[in-house]
Amino acid sequence: MPKDWKVSYSIRETHQGANIPDVDKFNPDRWLTTDDATPQCPTKYEFIPFGSGSRSCVGKEFAKLTLRVFIVELVRTCSWKVIKPETEIDYF
């Protein structure tokens, strides 16, 4: 590597790597495990929104807690209605 070159790491590029199926489609389930308990994503390092290791985000747990509180309040205080009643709903 020549002197004075800058090297940077892009988490966005990691998240859109070639090993991730349908990278341009919104599919949060891709990070879940399949029936045989293997991730749909080949390695645990292909989705790292908070970084990893000793340099991971110090606000990671606070961000997760904030989102949990937000979801609880959203469900508890908002009224909900089905816009398209013909849509099939999967209950789990």
Secondary structure, DSSP 8 states (H G I E B T S, - for coil): --TT------HHHHHT-TTSTTTTS--GGGGSB-TTS-BSSSSGGG--TT--GGGS-TTHHHHHHHHHHHHHHHHHHS----S-TTS-----
